Amino acid sequence: MKLNRRQFSIGSLGFAASIAARPAFAQSDYPNKPVRIVIDSAAGSANDAALRILGDRLSRLWNQQVVTLNQPGAGGGISAKVASEAPPDGYTLYMPATSPFLSLRGAPGVAPNLPIELPRDFASISVVLEQPLYIGASHKSGINTIADVIRMAKQKPGEVSYAATGRGRLTHLTMLLLEQRAGIKLQLIPYAGGPAQAMNDVMSGRVPLVLDGYAGLAPAIKGDLIKGLASTALKRPPGFENLPTIAETIPNFFVGAWNVMLAPLGTPDAIIKKVNADMRVALADPEVGTKLAANGGFVRHSTPEEVVTFVQSEQKTWRPILEQLNADTPKK
């Protein structure tokens, strides 16, 4: 039988529609195998702890294993490269810490593909959580308060040192902000391996101060191996009522770390929407909220569009500190 032109056109449209529908159909059972989530922080860090709490809930929701892939180093550059080169099929996601977004391009020690820019480099899914940072001190340091830090730093400019997870990361930038606001000068001792690597030096008194997320410092603080000095929250967070804030000494001082969930560019919109919706369910689970709060984190779900707006606002806030850091760094 010979088809006329109208019949051919209708048949072609039907065939094209069936082809177009195939990806959506193929994605309807997502995920049907393990999902790995790349993270730029070392095992045992605050970000690692938060991801494992969220990942456990997503595993139960999806009935698939969620695997944490720790890729620290190069200020977040290694993790960004691994995540960006992954197939955009939804089976590799990316939950970077704040720092890879705040790096200043061209600054010493910063990977050339940083900072991460949205929506240029990744597809946004949702904000995950926000958390204040915490400062601890060695019991051998003689430091008991933030006021002590300021006093000692003014007596010995540039001699009071602190451990933080790498140059140019949020922990480092937070202390630069403290220096600026308090009119002091401290010395950074970078530990790329995370807070666990720094803890021996802090406990022994070789380094008097350490700054990280609560999960990174919790065992040492709770075990009284180091002294908790303060958090960077504006008000004492729930569960941490006995720990002062820096704002109690330096009015309005606030820094919040945060995490967002991303996917490689080209990941289908259907998968982005699916992960976003399932993250809403996971983050709304009281058990997840309680566990994150116990580690100093507070859930915050958002739309993909809100991720972009939020990140761009944070980059604008920190740019002056980053530019000053770059200007103060000796050029080789």
C-alpha positions, 0 to 999 in steps of 0.5 A: 500500500502506498502512503500519501503525503499526509499519512507519511507526515502523521506517521513521521510525527508519531515515530518522532514522538515515540523517540522523544519519549524514550529518554523520559521512559528510561528515566522513570525507574531512576535510580536503578543502580548505585548513585555516587556523590562526589565530595571535595572534603576528606573522610571525617570532615563536617561535609563528609558527615553531612553527606553520609547522613543524607546519603543513608536516607536517600539510599532507603528512599531509592532502594539503591546504595548511595556511595560517598566518593571523597576527592579532597585536594587542590582547594576543591579542584580535584573533586570538581574535575571528577564530577564535571567529567562524569557521564550526565546520567544522574548516577554521579552527583556532586556536593561540594563545600562552600570553598570551591565556589569562593576561590579567586581565579588566578590566586596562588594555590588555586586550581585553574578551573576554579571557582565553580560558576553556576549555571556555567559549570554544573546543573543545580539541584538544591541547597542541602544545609547550612552550618556555622563553623567552630573554633577550638583551642589547645588546653596548653595554649592558655586560650579560653575565649575569643577575647583571649585570641584577640589579646594574644594576637595583638601582643604577638602579631602574626605569631598565634597560629591556627589549623584550617583545612587549606588555604583559600577555603572557608575556614581560612577565609573566616579567620581572615574575616576575624583578623579584619574585624578584630584588627589582628594578624594570625598565622595559618597552618593548612591541613589538606587532610582534614581536621583529624590530621591537625588534631594531634598538633592542636592537642599537643599544643604545637598549634593553639587553634583549630577551625572547622565544622562541628563534626570535624571537631566534635569528638575532641571537644566532647572528649575534652581533648581540646576546648570549644571556644566559639561558633560563627553563628549569630546566635547560639545554635540549638544544642550548643547553648553553652558555647559562645558565638564570636558575635558576642565579642565582635558584634554581628560577626557571622559566617555560615558554611553551606552545601549544594547538590549539583549534577554534571551539565547535560543531566536530564531535567527529569532526573534533576526534578526527581533528585530535587523532589526526593531530597525534599523528602529526605531533608524533611525527615525528622531523623535527618534533621536531628542528626544534622543538627547534632553535627551543627548543620541545619537543613535547607531545601531549595529549587535549582534556580534558588541555588544559583541566586544563593551561590552568586550572592555568597560569591559577591559577599566574599570577593573583597576578602578573596581579593585582599588575600590574593594581594597579600600573597607574595608572587613567585 
